[in-house]
Amino acid sequence: MFRNTNLLLALVALMIIPSFSMDELNKEMIQLHNDFRRHYRSGRLRYSESLANEAKKWAIHLAESGRMYSSPENSFGENISWI
């Protein structure tokens, strides 16, 4: 049985290994996410460069504004978190 702990440990390991390029990290993150989704019989996701760029712009905006809120202009779902 897939456990959330395994996903968390894998994500932490990926973040602290400096030899990963962003492309490798993106591929690995999508693979881990799809492994988790497969456990729950959900469809696979694929990486979108344009979506990643939009998310990055919004994240920068939130960081600069010091506020946390959903984008009023997006046509897709979003998960945001303050750390």
mmCIF file of the N, C-alpha and C atoms, coordinates in Angstrom:
data_MODEL
# 
_entry.id   MODEL 
# 
loop_
_atom_site.group_PDB 
_atom_site.id 
_atom_site.type_symbol 
_atom_site.label_atom_id 
_atom_site.label_alt_id 
_atom_site.label_comp_id 
_atom_site.label_asym_id 
_atom_site.label_entity_id 
_atom_site.label_seq_id 
_atom_site.pdbx_PDB_ins_code 
_atom_site.Cartn_x 
_atom_site.Cartn_y 
_atom_site.Cartn_z 
_atom_site.occupancy 
_atom_site.B_iso_or_equiv 
_atom_site.pdbx_formal_charge 
_atom_site.auth_seq_id 
_atom_site.auth_comp_id 
_atom_site.auth_asym_id 
_atom_site.auth_atom_id 
_atom_site.pdbx_PDB_model_num 
ATOM 1   N N  . MET A 1 1  ? 0.836  -1.185 0.000   1.00 0.00 ? 1  MET A N  1 
ATOM 2   C CA . MET A 1 1  ? 0.000  0.000  0.000   1.00 0.00 ? 1  MET A CA 1 
ATOM 3   C C  . MET A 1 1  ? 0.883  1.251  0.000   1.00 0.00 ? 1  MET A C  1 
ATOM 4   N N  . PHE A 1 2  ? 0.547  2.205  -0.841  1.00 0.00 ? 2  PHE A N  1 
ATOM 5   C CA . PHE A 1 2  ? 1.311  3.452  -0.942  1.00 0.00 ? 2  PHE A CA 1 
ATOM 6   C C  . PHE A 1 2  ? 1.042  4.293  0.296   1.00 0.00 ? 2  PHE A C  1 
ATOM 7   N N  . ARG A 1 3  ? 2.072  4.847  0.847   1.00 0.00 ? 3  ARG A N  1 
ATOM 8   C CA . ARG A 1 3  ? 1.903  5.668  2.048   1.00 0.00 ? 3  ARG A CA 1 
ATOM 9   C C  . ARG A 1 3  ? 2.353  7.102  1.762   1.00 0.00 ? 3  ARG A C  1 
ATOM 10  N N  . ASN A 1 4  ? 1.630  8.054  2.311   1.00 0.00 ? 4  ASN A N  1 
ATOM 11  C CA . ASN A 1 4  ? 1.979  9.463  2.139   1.00 0.00 ? 4  ASN A CA 1 
ATOM 12  C C  . ASN A 1 4  ? 3.389  9.748  2.625   1.00 0.00 ? 4  ASN A C  1 
ATOM 13  N N  . THR A 1 5  ? 3.846  9.024  3.631   1.00 0.00 ? 5  THR A N  1 
ATOM 14  C CA . THR A 1 5  ? 5.188  9.223  4.171   1.00 0.00 ? 5  THR A CA 1 
ATOM 15  C C  . THR A 1 5  ? 6.242  8.982  3.103   1.00 0.00 ? 5  THR A C  1 
ATOM 16  N N  . ASN A 1 6  ? 6.043  7.968  2.253   1.00 0.00 ? 6  ASN A N  1 
ATOM 17  C CA . ASN A 1 6  ? 7.005  7.692  1.188   1.00 0.00 ? 6  ASN A CA 1 
ATOM 18  C C  . ASN A 1 6  ? 7.105  8.866  0.224   1.00 0.00 ? 6  ASN A C  1 
ATOM 19  N N  . LEU A 1 7  ? 5.981  9.441  -0.131  1.00 0.00 ? 7  LEU A N  1 
ATOM 20  C CA . LEU A 1 7  ? 5.982  10.589 -1.031  1.00 0.00 ? 7  LEU A CA 1 
ATOM 21  C C  . LEU A 1 7  ? 6.693  11.767 -0.387  1.00 0.00 ? 7  LEU A C  1 
ATOM 22  N N  . LEU A 1 8  ? 6.394  12.036 0.858   1.00 0.00 ? 8  LEU A N  1 
ATOM 23  C CA . LEU A 1 8  ? 7.031  13.146 1.565   1.00 0.00 ? 8  LEU A CA 1 
ATOM 24  C C  . LEU A 1 8  ? 8.541  12.965 1.635   1.00 0.00 ? 8  LEU A C  1 
ATOM 25  N N  . LEU A 1 9  ? 8.998  11.782 1.982   1.00 0.00 ? 9  LEU A N  1 
ATOM 26  C CA . LEU A 1 9  ? 10.438 11.521 2.052   1.00 0.00 ? 9  LEU A CA 1 
ATOM 27  C C  . LEU A 1 9  ? 11.104 11.678 0.697   1.00 0.00 ? 9  LEU A C  1 
ATOM 28  N N  . ALA A 1 10 ? 10.445 11.210 -0.358  1.00 0.00 ? 10 ALA A N  1 
ATOM 29  C CA . ALA A 1 10 ? 11.006 11.345 -1.702  1.00 0.00 ? 10 ALA A CA 1 
ATOM 30  C C  . ALA A 1 10 ? 11.104 12.812 -2.098  1.00 0.00 ? 10 ALA A C  1 
ATOM 31  N N  . LEU A 1 11 ? 10.091 13.596 -1.787  1.00 0.00 ? 11 LEU A N  1 
ATOM 32  C CA . LEU A 1 11 ? 10.110 15.024 -2.129  1.00 0.00 ? 11 LEU A CA 1 
ATOM 33  C C  . LEU A 1 11 ? 11.216 15.755 -1.376  1.00 0.00 ? 11 LEU A C  1 
ATOM 34  N N  . VAL A 1 12 ? 11.370 15.457 -0.113  1.00 0.00 ? 12 VAL A N  1 
ATOM 35  C CA . VAL A 1 12 ? 12.436 16.089 0.680   1.00 0.00 ? 12 VAL A CA 1 
ATOM 36  C C  . VAL A 1 12 ? 13.803 15.706 0.111   1.00 0.00 ? 12 VAL A C  1 
ATOM 37  N N  . ALA A 1 13 ? 13.972 14.445 -0.218  1.00 0.00 ? 13 ALA A N  1 
ATOM 38  C CA . ALA A 1 13 ? 15.251 13.992 -0.786  1.00 0.00 ? 13 ALA A CA 1 
ATOM 39  C C  . ALA A 1 13 ? 15.548 14.722 -2.092  1.00 0.00 ? 13 ALA A C  1 
ATOM 40  N N  . LEU A 1 14 ? 14.548 14.887 -2.935  1.00 0.00 ? 14 LEU A N  1 
ATOM 41  C CA . LEU A 1 14 ? 14.749 15.587 -4.205  1.00 0.00 ? 14 LEU A CA 1 
ATOM 42  C C  . LEU A 1 14 ? 15.161 17.035 -3.991  1.00 0.00 ? 14 LEU A C  1 
ATOM 43  N N  . MET A 1 15 ? 14.621 17.666 -2.974  1.00 0.00 ? 15 MET A N  1 
ATOM 44  C CA . MET A 1 15 ? 14.911 19.072 -2.735  1.00 0.00 ? 15 MET A CA 1 
ATOM 45  C C  . MET A 1 15 ? 16.312 19.297 -2.190  1.00 0.00 ? 15 MET A C  1 
ATOM 46  N N  . ILE A 1 16 ? 16.894 18.309 -1.536  1.00 0.00 ? 16 ILE A N  1 
ATOM 47  C CA . ILE A 1 16 ? 18.209 18.530 -0.931  1.00 0.00 ? 16 ILE A CA 1 
ATOM 48  C C  . ILE A 1 16 ? 19.359 17.967 -1.760  1.00 0.00 ? 16 ILE A C  1 
ATOM 49  N N  . ILE A 1 17 ? 19.048 17.288 -2.863  1.00 0.00 ? 17 ILE A N  1 
ATOM 50  C CA . ILE A 1 17 ? 20.103 16.743 -3.723  1.00 0.00 ? 17 ILE A CA 1 
ATOM 51  C C  . ILE A 1 17 ? 20.448 17.787 -4.775  1.00 0.00 ? 17 ILE A C  1 
ATOM 52  N N  . PRO A 1 18 ? 21.609 18.420 -4.671  1.00 0.00 ? 18 PRO A N  1 
ATOM 53  C CA . PRO A 1 18 ? 21.948 19.521 -5.571  1.00 0.00 ? 18 PRO A CA 1 
ATOM 54  C C  . PRO A 1 18 ? 22.234 19.106 -7.006  1.00 0.00 ? 18 PRO A C  1 
ATOM 55  N N  . SER A 1 19 ? 22.424 17.823 -7.284  1.00 0.00 ? 19 SER A N  1 
ATOM 56  C CA . SER A 1 19 ? 22.795 17.407 -8.630  1.00 0.00 ? 19 SER A CA 1 
ATOM 57  C C  . SER A 1 19 ? 21.603 17.340 -9.590  1.00 0.00 ? 19 SER A C  1 
ATOM 58  N N  . PHE A 1 20 ? 20.394 17.520 -9.112  1.00 0.00 ? 20 PHE A N  1 
ATOM 59  C CA . PHE A 1 20 ? 19.219 17.485 -9.977  1.00 0.00 ? 20 PHE A CA 1 
ATOM 60  C C  . PHE A 1 20 ? 19.087 18.793 -10.743 1.00 0.00 ? 20 PHE A C  1 
ATOM 61  N N  . SER A 1 21 ? 18.847 18.707 -12.051 1.00 0.00 ? 21 SER A N  1 
ATOM 62  C CA . SER A 1 21 ? 18.513 19.899 -12.817 1.00 0.00 ? 21 SER A CA 1 
ATOM 63  C C  . SER A 1 21 ? 17.021 20.155 -12.635 1.00 0.00 ? 21 SER A C  1 
ATOM 64  N N  . MET A 1 22 ? 16.554 21.321 -13.010 1.00 0.00 ? 22 MET A N  1 
ATOM 65  C CA . MET A 1 22 ? 15.121 21.615 -12.892 1.00 0.00 ? 22 MET A CA 1 
ATOM 66  C C  . MET A 1 22 ? 14.301 20.674 -13.771 1.00 0.00 ? 22 MET A C  1 
ATOM 67  N N  . ASP A 1 23 ? 14.796 20.346 -14.964 1.00 0.00 ? 23 ASP A N  1 
ATOM 68  C CA . ASP A 1 23 ? 14.072 19.412 -15.834 1.00 0.00 ? 23 ASP A CA 1 
ATOM 69  C C  . ASP A 1 23 ? 13.942 18.044 -15.162 1.00 0.00 ? 23 ASP A C  1 
ATOM 70  N N  . GLU A 1 24 ? 15.032 17.572 -14.572 1.00 0.00 ? 24 GLU A N  1 
ATOM 71  C CA . GLU A 1 24 ? 14.994 16.274 -13.878 1.00 0.00 ? 24 GLU A CA 1 
ATOM 72  C C  . GLU A 1 24 ? 14.058 16.338 -12.672 1.00 0.00 ? 24 GLU A C  1 
ATOM 73  N N  . LEU A 1 25 ? 14.126 17.440 -11.946 1.00 0.00 ? 25 LEU A N  1 
ATOM 74  C CA . LEU A 1 25 ? 13.271 17.598 -10.782 1.00 0.00 ? 25 LEU A CA 1 
ATOM 75  C C  . LEU A 1 25 ? 11.799 17.619 -11.193 1.00 0.00 ? 25 LEU A C  1 
ATOM 76  N N  . ASN A 1 26 ? 11.479 18.359 -12.245 1.00 0.00 ? 26 ASN A N  1 
ATOM 77  C CA . ASN A 1 26 ? 10.099 18.412 -12.734 1.00 0.00 ? 26 ASN A CA 1 
ATOM 78  C C  . ASN A 1 26 ? 9.606  17.029 -13.145 1.00 0.00 ? 26 ASN A C  1 
ATOM 79  N N  . LYS A 1 27 ? 10.421 16.297 -13.879 1.00 0.00 ? 27 LYS A N  1 
ATOM 80  C CA . LYS A 1 27 ? 10.037 14.947 -14.315 1.00 0.00 ? 27 LYS A CA 1 
ATOM 81  C C  . LYS A 1 27 ? 9.823  14.031 -13.119 1.00 0.00 ? 27 LYS A C  1 
ATOM 82  N N  . GLU A 1 28 ? 10.719 14.111 -12.146 1.00 0.00 ? 28 GLU A N  1 
ATOM 83  C CA . GLU A 1 28 ? 10.611 13.256 -10.968 1.00 0.00 ? 28 GLU A CA 1 
ATOM 84  C C  . GLU A 1 28 ? 9.381  13.611 -10.141 1.00 0.00 ? 28 GLU A C  1 
ATOM 85  N N  . MET A 1 29 ? 9.108  14.895 -9.995  1.00 0.00 ? 29 MET A N  1 
ATOM 86  C CA . MET A 1 29 ? 7.940  15.320 -9.231  1.00 0.00 ? 29 MET A CA 1 
ATOM 87  C C  . MET A 1 29 ? 6.649  14.848 -9.903  1.00 0.00 ? 29 MET A C  1 
ATOM 88  N N  . ILE A 1 30 ? 6.563  14.969 -11.221 1.00 0.00 ? 30 ILE A N  1 
ATOM 89  C CA . ILE A 1 30 ? 5.377  14.499 -11.946 1.00 0.00 ? 30 ILE A CA 1 
ATOM 90  C C  . ILE A 1 30 ? 5.247  12.988 -11.787 1.00 0.00 ? 30 ILE A C  1 
ATOM 91  N N  . GLN A 1 31 ? 6.365  12.265 -11.878 1.00 0.00 ? 31 GLN A N  1 
ATOM 92  C CA . GLN A 1 31 ? 6.322  10.808 -11.725 1.00 0.00 ? 31 GLN A CA 1 
ATOM 93  C C  . GLN A 1 31 ? 5.819  10.418 -10.335 1.00 0.00 ? 31 GLN A C  1 
ATOM 94  N N  . LEU A 1 32 ? 6.347  11.071 -9.296  1.00 0.00 ? 32 LEU A N  1 
ATOM 95  C CA . LEU A 1 32 ? 5.906  10.787 -7.931  1.00 0.00 ? 32 LEU A CA 1 
ATOM 96  C C  . LEU A 1 32 ? 4.422  11.112 -7.756  1.00 0.00 ? 32 LEU A C  1 
ATOM 97  N N  . HIS A 1 33 ? 4.017  12.224 -8.327  1.00 0.00 ? 33 HIS A N  1 
ATOM 98  C CA . HIS A 1 33 ? 2.618  12.623 -8.229  1.00 0.00 ? 33 HIS A CA 1 
ATOM 99  C C  . HIS A 1 33 ? 1.719  11.607 -8.944  1.00 0.00 ? 33 HIS A C  1 
ATOM 100 N N  . ASN A 1 34 ? 2.140  11.163 -10.125 1.00 0.00 ? 34 ASN A N  1 
ATOM 101 C CA . ASN A 1 34 ? 1.359  10.179 -10.869 1.00 0.00 ? 34 ASN A CA 1 
ATOM 102 C C  . ASN A 1 34 ? 1.337  8.823  -10.168 1.00 0.00 ? 34 ASN A C  1 
ATOM 103 N N  . ASP A 1 35 ? 2.421  8.462  -9.506  1.00 0.00 ? 35 ASP A N  1 
ATOM 104 C CA . ASP A 1 35 ? 2.422  7.223  -8.709  1.00 0.00 ? 35 ASP A CA 1 
ATOM 105 C C  . ASP A 1 35 ? 1.358  7.305  -7.623  1.00 0.00 ? 35 ASP A C  1 
ATOM 106 N N  . PHE A 1 36 ? 1.287  8.444  -6.981  1.00 0.00 ? 36 PHE A N  1 
ATOM 107 C CA . PHE A 1 36 ? 0.294  8.650  -5.932  1.00 0.00 ? 36 PHE A CA 1 
ATOM 108 C C  . PHE A 1 36 ? -1.115 8.609  -6.527  1.00 0.00 ? 36 PHE A C  1 
ATOM 109 N N  . ARG A 1 37 ? -1.327 9.269  -7.668  1.00 0.00 ? 37 ARG A N  1 
ATOM 110 C CA . ARG A 1 37 ? -2.641 9.289  -8.309  1.00 0.00 ? 37 ARG A CA 1 
ATOM 111 C C  . ARG A 1 37 ? -3.052 7.884  -8.768  1.00 0.00 ? 37 ARG A C  1 
ATOM 112 N N  . ARG A 1 38 ? -2.092 7.103  -9.252  1.00 0.00 ? 38 ARG A N  1 
ATOM 113 C CA . ARG A 1 38 ? -2.401 5.743  -9.709  1.00 0.00 ? 38 ARG A CA 1 
ATOM 114 C C  . ARG A 1 38 ? -2.947 4.910  -8.554  1.00 0.00 ? 38 ARG A C  1 
ATOM 115 N N  . HIS A 1 39 ? -2.399 5.115  -7.372  1.00 0.00 ? 39 HIS A N  1 
ATOM 116 C CA . HIS A 1 39 ? -2.870 4.388  -6.189  1.00 0.00 ? 39 HIS A CA 1 
ATOM 117 C C  . HIS A 1 39 ? -4.370 4.618  -5.976  1.00 0.00 ? 39 HIS A C  1 
ATOM 118 N N  . TYR A 1 40 ? -4.837 5.809  -6.296  1.00 0.00 ? 40 TYR A N  1 
ATOM 119 C CA . TYR A 1 40 ? -6.244 6.159  -6.124  1.00 0.00 ? 40 TYR A CA 1 
ATOM 120 C C  . TYR A 1 40 ? -7.031 6.085  -7.440  1.00 0.00 ? 40 TYR A C  1 
ATOM 121 N N  . ARG A 1 41 ? -6.416 5.451  -8.447  1.00 0.00 ? 41 ARG A N  1 
ATOM 122 C CA . ARG A 1 41 ? -7.046 5.245  -9.759  1.00 0.00 ? 41 ARG A CA 1 
ATOM 123 C C  . ARG A 1 41 ? -7.440 6.570  -10.430 1.00 0.00 ? 41 ARG A C  1 
ATOM 124 N N  . SER A 1 42 ? -6.609 7.575  -10.249 1.00 0.00 ? 42 SER A N  1 
ATOM 125 C CA . SER A 1 42 ? -6.811 8.863  -10.911 1.00 0.00 ? 42 SER A CA 1 
ATOM 126 C C  . SER A 1 42 ? -5.948 8.922  -12.158 1.00 0.00 ? 42 SER A C  1 
ATOM 127 N N  . GLY A 1 43 ? -6.346 9.727  -13.102 1.00 0.00 ? 43 GLY A N  1 
ATOM 128 C CA . GLY A 1 43 ? -5.603 9.857  -14.349 1.00 0.00 ? 43 GLY A CA 1 
ATOM 129 C C  . GLY A 1 43 ? -4.237 10.490 -14.167 1.00 0.00 ? 43 GLY A C  1 
ATOM 130 N N  . ARG A 1 44 ? -3.366 10.236 -15.142 1.00 0.00 ? 44 ARG A N  1 
ATOM 131 C CA . ARG A 1 44 ? -2.009 10.780 -15.109 1.00 0.00 ? 44 ARG A CA 1 
ATOM 132 C C  . ARG A 1 44 ? -2.006 12.265 -15.460 1.00 0.00 ? 44 ARG A C  1 
ATOM 133 N N  . LEU A 1 45 ? -1.020 12.965 -14.927 1.00 0.00 ? 45 LEU A N  1 
ATOM 134 C CA . LEU A 1 45 ? -0.788 14.361 -15.260 1.00 0.00 ? 45 LEU A CA 1 
ATOM 135 C C  . LEU A 1 45 ? 0.462  14.457 -16.118 1.00 0.00 ? 45 LEU A C  1 
ATOM 136 N N  . ARG A 1 46 ? 0.579  15.542 -16.851 1.00 0.00 ? 46 ARG A N  1 
ATOM 137 C CA . ARG A 1 46 ? 1.812  15.802 -17.594 1.00 0.00 ? 46 ARG A CA 1 
ATOM 138 C C  . ARG A 1 46 ? 2.261  17.224 -17.288 1.00 0.00 ? 46 ARG A C  1 
ATOM 139 N N  . TYR A 1 47 ? 3.560  17.435 -17.383 1.00 0.00 ? 47 TYR A N  1 
ATOM 140 C CA . TYR A 1 47 ? 4.143  18.734 -17.060 1.00 0.00 ? 47 TYR A CA 1 
ATOM 141 C C  . TYR A 1 47 ? 3.782  19.751 -18.135 1.00 0.00 ? 47 TYR A C  1 
ATOM 142 N N  . SER A 1 48 ? 3.450  20.949 -17.716 1.00 0.00 ? 48 SER A N  1 
ATOM 143 C CA . SER A 1 48 ? 3.132  22.041 -18.631 1.00 0.00 ? 48 SER A CA 1 
ATOM 144 C C  . SER A 1 48 ? 4.043  23.223 -18.326 1.00 0.00 ? 48 SER A C  1 
ATOM 145 N N  . GLU A 1 49 ? 4.901  23.546 -19.256 1.00 0.00 ? 49 GLU A N  1 
ATOM 146 C CA . GLU A 1 49 ? 5.816  24.679 -19.080 1.00 0.00 ? 49 GLU A CA 1 
ATOM 147 C C  . GLU A 1 49 ? 5.043  25.990 -18.944 1.00 0.00 ? 49 GLU A C  1 
ATOM 148 N N  . SER A 1 50 ? 4.004  26.167 -19.746 1.00 0.00 ? 50 SER A N  1 
ATOM 149 C CA . SER A 1 50 ? 3.237  27.420 -19.683 1.00 0.00 ? 50 SER A CA 1 
ATOM 150 C C  . SER A 1 50 ? 2.507  27.545 -18.338 1.00 0.00 ? 50 SER A C  1 
ATOM 151 N N  . LEU A 1 51 ? 1.955  26.455 -17.847 1.00 0.00 ? 51 LEU A N  1 
ATOM 152 C CA . LEU A 1 51 ? 1.294  26.483 -16.546 1.00 0.00 ? 51 LEU A CA 1 
ATOM 153 C C  . LEU A 1 51 ? 2.310  26.759 -15.433 1.00 0.00 ? 51 LEU A C  1 
ATOM 154 N N  . ALA A 1 52 ? 3.483  26.146 -15.530 1.00 0.00 ? 52 ALA A N  1 
ATOM 155 C CA . ALA A 1 52 ? 4.535  26.383 -14.534 1.00 0.00 ? 52 ALA A CA 1 
ATOM 156 C C  . ALA A 1 52 ? 4.964  27.851 -14.533 1.00 0.00 ? 52 ALA A C  1 
ATOM 157 N N  . ASN A 1 53 ? 5.062  28.456 -15.712 1.00 0.00 ? 53 ASN A N  1 
ATOM 158 C CA . ASN A 1 53 ? 5.440  29.871 -15.797 1.00 0.00 ? 53 ASN A CA 1 
ATOM 159 C C  . ASN A 1 53 ? 4.382  30.771 -15.172 1.00 0.00 ? 53 ASN A C  1 
ATOM 160 N N  . GLU A 1 54 ? 3.111  30.468 -15.430 1.00 0.00 ? 54 GLU A N  1 
ATOM 161 C CA . GLU A 1 54 ? 2.026  31.249 -14.820 1.00 0.00 ? 54 GLU A CA 1 
ATOM 162 C C  . GLU A 1 54 ? 2.034  31.102 -13.307 1.00 0.00 ? 54 GLU A C  1 
ATOM 163 N N  . ALA A 1 55 ? 2.242  29.883 -12.826 1.00 0.00 ? 55 ALA A N  1 
ATOM 164 C CA . ALA A 1 55 ? 2.283  29.642 -11.381 1.00 0.00 ? 55 ALA A CA 1 
ATOM 165 C C  . ALA A 1 55 ? 3.453  30.395 -10.741 1.00 0.00 ? 55 ALA A C  1 
ATOM 166 N N  . LYS A 1 56 ? 4.579  30.402 -11.426 1.00 0.00 ? 56 LYS A N  1 
ATOM 167 C CA . LYS A 1 56 ? 5.759  31.107 -10.900 1.00 0.00 ? 56 LYS A CA 1 
ATOM 168 C C  . LYS A 1 56 ? 5.491  32.612 -10.803 1.00 0.00 ? 56 LYS A C  1 
ATOM 169 N N  . LYS A 1 57 ? 4.889  33.178 -11.841 1.00 0.00 ? 57 LYS A N  1 
ATOM 170 C CA . LYS A 1 57 ? 4.571  34.610 -11.823 1.00 0.00 ? 57 LYS A CA 1 
ATOM 171 C C  . LYS A 1 57 ? 3.623  34.935 -10.670 1.00 0.00 ? 57 LYS A C  1 
ATOM 172 N N  . TRP A 1 58 ? 2.623  34.073 -10.461 1.00 0.00 ? 58 TRP A N  1 
ATOM 173 C CA . TRP A 1 58 ? 1.669  34.320 -9.377  1.00 0.00 ? 58 TRP A CA 1 
ATOM 174 C C  . TRP A 1 58 ? 2.344  34.170 -8.010  1.00 0.00 ? 58 TRP A C  1 
ATOM 175 N N  . ALA A 1 59 ? 3.232  33.190 -7.883  1.00 0.00 ? 59 ALA A N  1 
ATOM 176 C CA . ALA A 1 59 ? 3.955  32.992 -6.624  1.00 0.00 ? 59 ALA A CA 1 
ATOM 177 C C  . ALA A 1 59 ? 4.821  34.207 -6.298  1.00 0.00 ? 59 ALA A C  1 
ATOM 178 N N  . ILE A 1 60 ? 5.475  34.756 -7.302  1.00 0.00 ? 60 ILE A N  1 
ATOM 179 C CA . ILE A 1 60 ? 6.290  35.964 -7.098  1.00 0.00 ? 60 ILE A CA 1 
ATOM 180 C C  . ILE A 1 60 ? 5.400  37.125 -6.671  1.00 0.00 ? 60 ILE A C  1 
ATOM 181 N N  . HIS A 1 61 ? 4.262  37.269 -7.333  1.00 0.00 ? 61 HIS A N  1 
ATOM 182 C CA . HIS A 1 61 ? 3.321  38.328 -6.967  1.00 0.00 ? 61 HIS A CA 1 
ATOM 183 C C  . HIS A 1 61 ? 2.884  38.194 -5.502  1.00 0.00 ? 61 HIS A C  1 
ATOM 184 N N  . LEU A 1 62 ? 2.520  36.974 -5.087  1.00 0.00 ? 62 LEU A N  1 
ATOM 185 C CA . LEU A 1 62 ? 2.105  36.758 -3.703  1.00 0.00 ? 62 LEU A CA 1 
ATOM 186 C C  . LEU A 1 62 ? 3.232  37.076 -2.722  1.00 0.00 ? 62 LEU A C  1 
ATOM 187 N N  . ALA A 1 63 ? 4.441  36.648 -3.053  1.00 0.00 ? 63 ALA A N  1 
ATOM 188 C CA . ALA A 1 63 ? 5.586  36.908 -2.171  1.00 0.00 ? 63 ALA A CA 1 
ATOM 189 C C  . ALA A 1 63 ? 5.839  38.402 -2.040  1.00 0.00 ? 63 ALA A C  1 
ATOM 190 N N  . GLU A 1 64 ? 5.741  39.123 -3.141  1.00 0.00 ? 64 GLU A N  1 
ATOM 191 C CA . GLU A 1 64 ? 5.982  40.566 -3.111  1.00 0.00 ? 64 GLU A CA 1 
ATOM 192 C C  . GLU A 1 64 ? 4.870  41.317 -2.377  1.00 0.00 ? 64 GLU A C  1 
ATOM 193 N N  . SER A 1 65 ? 3.644  40.820 -2.478  1.00 0.00 ? 65 SER A N  1 
ATOM 194 C CA . SER A 1 65 ? 2.514  41.504 -1.832  1.00 0.00 ? 65 SER A CA 1 
ATOM 195 C C  . SER A 1 65 ? 2.393  41.144 -0.349  1.00 0.00 ? 65 SER A C  1 
ATOM 196 N N  . GLY A 1 66 ? 3.005  40.012 0.058   1.00 0.00 ? 66 GLY A N  1 
ATOM 197 C CA . GLY A 1 66 ? 2.900  39.575 1.442   1.00 0.00 ? 66 GLY A CA 1 
ATOM 198 C C  . GLY A 1 66 ? 1.508  39.080 1.802   1.00 0.00 ? 66 GLY A C  1 
ATOM 199 N N  . ARG A 1 67 ? 0.709  38.767 0.785   1.00 0.00 ? 67 ARG A N  1 
ATOM 200 C CA . ARG A 1 67 ? -0.662 38.284 0.997   1.00 0.00 ? 67 ARG A CA 1 
ATOM 201 C C  . ARG A 1 67 ? -0.805 36.908 0.376   1.00 0.00 ? 67 ARG A C  1 
ATOM 202 N N  . MET A 1 68 ? -1.832 36.169 0.825   1.00 0.00 ? 68 MET A N  1 
ATOM 203 C CA . MET A 1 68 ? -2.103 34.842 0.286   1.00 0.00 ? 68 MET A CA 1 
ATOM 204 C C  . MET A 1 68 ? -3.555 34.786 -0.162  1.00 0.00 ? 68 MET A C  1 
ATOM 205 N N  . TYR A 1 69 ? -3.776 34.657 -1.460  1.00 0.00 ? 69 TYR A N  1 
ATOM 206 C CA . TYR A 1 69 ? -5.126 34.539 -1.991  1.00 0.00 ? 69 TYR A CA 1 
ATOM 207 C C  . TYR A 1 69 ? -5.059 33.909 -3.379  1.00 0.00 ? 69 TYR A C  1 
ATOM 208 N N  . SER A 1 70 ? -6.174 33.355 -3.794  1.00 0.00 ? 70 SER A N  1 
ATOM 209 C CA . SER A 1 70 ? -6.243 32.716 -5.113  1.00 0.00 ? 70 SER A CA 1 
ATOM 210 C C  . SER A 1 70 ? -6.289 33.774 -6.201  1.00 0.00 ? 70 SER A C  1 
ATOM 211 N N  . SER A 1 71 ? -5.726 33.445 -7.329  1.00 0.00 ? 71 SER A N  1 
ATOM 212 C CA . SER A 1 71 ? -5.737 34.350 -8.470  1.00 0.00 ? 71 SER A CA 1 
ATOM 213 C C  . SER A 1 71 ? -7.166 34.500 -8.995  1.00 0.00 ? 71 SER A C  1 
ATOM 214 N N  . PRO A 1 72 ? -7.626 35.734 -9.148  1.00 0.00 ? 72 PRO A N  1 
ATOM 215 C CA . PRO A 1 72 ? -8.990 35.929 -9.657  1.00 0.00 ? 72 PRO A CA 1 
ATOM 216 C C  . PRO A 1 72 ? -9.103 35.679 -11.159 1.00 0.00 ? 72 PRO A C  1 
ATOM 217 N N  . GLU A 1 73 ? -7.971 35.525 -11.842 1.00 0.00 ? 73 GLU A N  1 
ATOM 218 C CA . GLU A 1 73 ? -7.997 35.428 -13.298 1.00 0.00 ? 73 GLU A CA 1 
ATOM 219 C C  . GLU A 1 73 ? -7.686 34.044 -13.847 1.00 0.00 ? 73 GLU A C  1 
ATOM 220 N N  . ASN A 1 74 ? -7.444 33.051 -13.016 1.00 0.00 ? 74 ASN A N  1 
ATOM 221 C CA . ASN A 1 74 ? -7.058 31.765 -13.590 1.00 0.00 ? 74 ASN A CA 1 
ATOM 222 C C  . ASN A 1 74 ? -8.277 30.936 -13.974 1.00 0.00 ? 74 ASN A C  1 
ATOM 223 N N  . SER A 1 75 ? -8.101 30.098 -14.954 1.00 0.00 ? 75 SER A N  1 
ATOM 224 C CA . SER A 1 75 ? -9.188 29.235 -15.440 1.00 0.00 ? 75 SER A CA 1 
ATOM 225 C C  . SER A 1 75 ? -8.956 27.783 -15.032 1.00 0.00 ? 75 SER A C  1 
ATOM 226 N N  . PHE A 1 76 ? -8.087 27.562 -14.071 1.00 0.00 ? 76 PHE A N  1 
ATOM 227 C CA . PHE A 1 76 ? -7.758 26.219 -13.598 1.00 0.00 ? 76 PHE A CA 1 
ATOM 228 C C  . PHE A 1 76 ? -7.681 26.253 -12.078 1.00 0.00 ? 76 PHE A C  1 
ATOM 229 N N  . GLY A 1 77 ? -7.674 25.101 -11.475 1.00 0.00 ? 77 GLY A N  1 
ATOM 230 C CA . GLY A 1 77 ? -7.575 25.030 -10.020 1.00 0.00 ? 77 GLY A CA 1 
ATOM 231 C C  . GLY A 1 77 ? -6.184 25.370 -9.546  1.00 0.00 ? 77 GLY A C  1 
ATOM 232 N N  . GLU A 1 78 ? -6.072 25.743 -8.292  1.00 0.00 ? 78 GLU A N  1 
ATOM 233 C CA . GLU A 1 78 ? -4.750 26.002 -7.732  1.00 0.00 ? 78 GLU A CA 1 
ATOM 234 C C  . GLU A 1 78 ? -4.737 25.637 -6.261  1.00 0.00 ? 78 GLU A C  1 
ATOM 235 N N  . ASN A 1 79 ? -3.586 25.184 -5.825  1.00 0.00 ? 79 ASN A N  1 
ATOM 236 C CA . ASN A 1 79 ? -3.343 24.907 -4.415  1.00 0.00 ? 79 ASN A CA 1 
ATOM 237 C C  . ASN A 1 79 ? -2.221 25.825 -3.977  1.00 0.00 ? 79 ASN A C  1 
ATOM 238 N N  . ILE A 1 80 ? -2.481 26.642 -2.992  1.00 0.00 ? 80 ILE A N  1 
ATOM 239 C CA . ILE A 1 80 ? -1.457 27.556 -2.508  1.00 0.00 ? 80 ILE A CA 1 
ATOM 240 C C  . ILE A 1 80 ? -1.230 27.301 -1.022  1.00 0.00 ? 80 ILE A C  1 
ATOM 241 N N  . SER A 1 81 ? -0.022 27.580 -0.577  1.00 0.00 ? 81 SER A N  1 
ATOM 242 C CA . SER A 1 81 ? 0.328  27.321 0.812   1.00 0.00 ? 81 SER A CA 1 
ATOM 243 C C  . SER A 1 81 ? 1.350  28.350 1.267   1.00 0.00 ? 81 SER A C  1 
ATOM 244 N N  . TRP A 1 82 ? 1.266  28.728 2.509   1.00 0.00 ? 82 TRP A N  1 
ATOM 245 C CA . TRP A 1 82 ? 2.210  29.676 3.091   1.00 0.00 ? 82 TRP A CA 1 
ATOM 246 C C  . TRP A 1 82 ? 3.127  28.907 4.015   1.00 0.00 ? 82 TRP A C  1 
ATOM 247 N N  . ILE A 1 83 ? 4.430  29.011 3.793   1.00 0.00 ? 83 ILE A N  1 
ATOM 248 C CA . ILE A 1 83 ? 5.408  28.312 4.626   1.00 0.00 ? 83 ILE A CA 1 
ATOM 249 C C  . ILE A 1 83 ? 6.210  29.315 5.413   1.00 0.00 ? 83 ILE A C  1 
# 
